[in-house]
């Protein structure tokens, strides 16, 4: 029930469209049922008039039939237009809502979700909610109002016919939907879950196809996809069977209502308390009334699937952010020093990833952080970027605890050129302008020139309007890195973070990228994370991390003379073993 209330709350901003769709659906339904009933009365009355020779005014009934036919047609068209508008607006709003709720969770809270699973929640699960609003909520409300009006109308002619029809409507529109919901709840929930697993398996398989082929594991991945597909089809077959049974049940109740109406009405006609045309009208009216409850069993059949999708969405958006933003953030200066004092951090497993980190990052200073994999370098950057919350100590920015500033304000001071820069499946221009959407063409081109990528972009047929492809697949590794550096240049932030910016590059690409970085670092506070010690030798300060602690600090020459951890790292990279 709590999930249903939350879904209703999400639909509240679109209540005008939903109410309009509901009203048009009700009008169309009443017009359709009234058209069939009035047509039956009119045909029977005209036949009796012809047999008996009694004159009849056929103008008003004929006009009523035409009016109801026109109303039904226009109402159906308007209902489709309005309901689709309501659906599309609602889905668009829900996607924006979930993005706004998920964005503060990145990247720390989303690391436990597979990309295919996240895609399934944001796309397929949101689409599932459309079933709740327009295939469940609207039909239920329409059926309630319509059935109440139908029973009152029948009551005017015969209490017995009204009672019999009400019981059958209750059976077809109440007990039957409840029964198919209970029977289809588990298969529906499994459909949602299995669909997500299947999408994740397919996405992971496609993205990791090279590794699967290299390690001869494509067959196992195929078997997993086939097994998930079999499970999904089996549950969908169960739901389809229940849908067929429920549709037959509604049809049976509709036929029974027609025959019960005739059985009850025939004695009344013989007794003279009801006319023949009225008997025909009531019979057709009772049969047509079940159009109101016809959508309910299929909608309730999908309720389990819909609620499972809603729970998956709510479980994601209810995750608490890894970093808490201040209620009243302090204003941040354009440039400032950063000071780390006794900073400690753990991922929650009881093992300290960082412990007792003391570091001064003065404006314009170049600081390099080195160490073996797992030493805590990337974690340190995540704390500075406000992606994670440190457990102990202080990070002081411009004289205040960094927690006192809004995370977005802190990140405006930082430009990042990482080891795995991400490019969206958009044009090179759009990927560059992510850093500064308001930048003009000249600024963008100047940044690309500084990064050594402009000439290569200009040589492309579409220039800056060339699509980058998914993840930058249409570019080489060196081009992707230089495009990321151009993006960092375009942002023009006072603090630059280089996270393995030259790793996995060939010698020529590294030379070009390193030259671009040298230009970028001029006049900026720079924090450089590197495994290749050749890229940090000219740093003002080199900090050596080992098992989450700072074990050495100094310049390249000072650390080499010390003969400790840095020296061993240097020897491993640059000294060849004797033949």
Secondary structure, 3 states (H helix, E strand, C coil): CHHHHHHHHHHHHHHHHHHHHHHHHHHHHHHHHHHHHHHHHHHHHHHHHHHHCCCCCHHHHHHHHHHHHHHHHHHHHHHHHHHHHHHHHHHHHHHHHHHHHHHCCCCCCCCCCCHHHHHHHHHHHHHHHHHHHHHHHHHHHHHHHHHHHHHHHHHHHCHHHHHHHHHHHHHHHHHHHHHHHHHHHHHHHHHHHHHHHHHHHHHHHHHCHHHHHHCCCHHHHHHHHHHHHHHHHHHHHHHHHHHHHHHHHHHHHHHHHHHHHHHHHHHHHHHCCCCHHHHHHHHHHHHHHHHCCHHHHHHHHCHHHHHHHHHHHHHHHCCCCCCCCCCCCCCCCCCCCEEEEEEEEECCCCCEEEEEEEEEECCCCEEEEECCCCCCHHHHHHHHCCCCCCCEEEEEECCEEHHHCCHHHHHHCEEEECCCCCCCCCEHHHHHCCCCCCCCHHHHHHHHHHCCCHHHHHCCCCHHHCECCHHHCCCCHHHHHHHHHHHHHHHCCCEEEEECCCCCCCHHHHHHHHHHHHHHHCCCEEEEECCCHHHCCCCCEEEEEECCEEEEEECHHHHHHHCCHHHHHHHHHHCCCCC
